[in-house]
Amino acid sequence: MAPIRPLIEKLDFIPDKQHWGMPFRRGLFEISGRDFDRIAKAMRAEV
């Protein structure tokens, strides 16, 4: 688990940083490899 707040400004799939939860309301969506890596690093995942 990782806190979202430090990542909001860095994630490309969140265009409106004030309403960062909106992309998640659509259900499934694709994210870039760069965003995947950022999230994995924040979670300290081994990829």
C-alpha positions as CSV (number, residue, x, y, z in Angstrom):
1,M,0.0,0.0,0.0
2,A,1.2,3.5,-0.7
3,P,-0.3,7.0,0.0
4,I,-1.8,8.7,-3.1
5,R,-1.2,12.3,-2.2
6,P,2.6,12.3,-2.9
7,L,1.9,10.7,-6.3
8,I,-0.9,12.9,-7.6
9,E,1.3,15.6,-9.2
10,K,3.6,13.0,-10.8
11,L,1.0,10.7,-12.4
12,D,0.2,11.4,-16.1
13,F,-3.2,9.7,-16.1
14,I,-4.5,12.3,-13.6
15,P,-5.1,15.4,-15.8
16,D,-7.0,17.4,-13.2
17,K,-5.0,17.2,-10.0
18,Q,-7.7,18.8,-7.9
19,H,-10.2,16.1,-8.9
20,W,-7.7,13.2,-8.8
21,G,-10.3,10.5,-8.1
22,M,-12.2,11.0,-11.4
23,P,-10.1,8.6,-13.5
24,F,-11.0,5.8,-11.0
25,R,-14.7,6.3,-11.5
26,R,-14.5,5.0,-15.1
27,G,-13.6,1.5,-13.9
28,L,-10.7,-0.1,-15.9
29,F,-8.3,2.2,-17.7
30,E,-4.8,2.0,-19.1
31,I,-1.8,3.7,-17.6
32,S,1.6,4.3,-19.0
33,G,4.6,2.3,-18.1
34,R,6.1,5.4,-16.5
35,D,3.1,5.7,-14.2
36,F,3.2,2.0,-13.5
37,D,6.9,2.3,-12.4
38,R,6.1,5.3,-10.2
39,I,3.3,3.5,-8.4
40,A,5.4,0.3,-8.1
41,K,8.3,2.3,-6.6
42,A,6.0,4.0,-4.1
43,M,4.6,0.6,-3.1
44,R,8.2,-0.8,-2.8
45,A,7.2,-3.6,-5.2
46,E,9.6,-5.9,-6.8
47,V,9.0,-5.7,-10.6
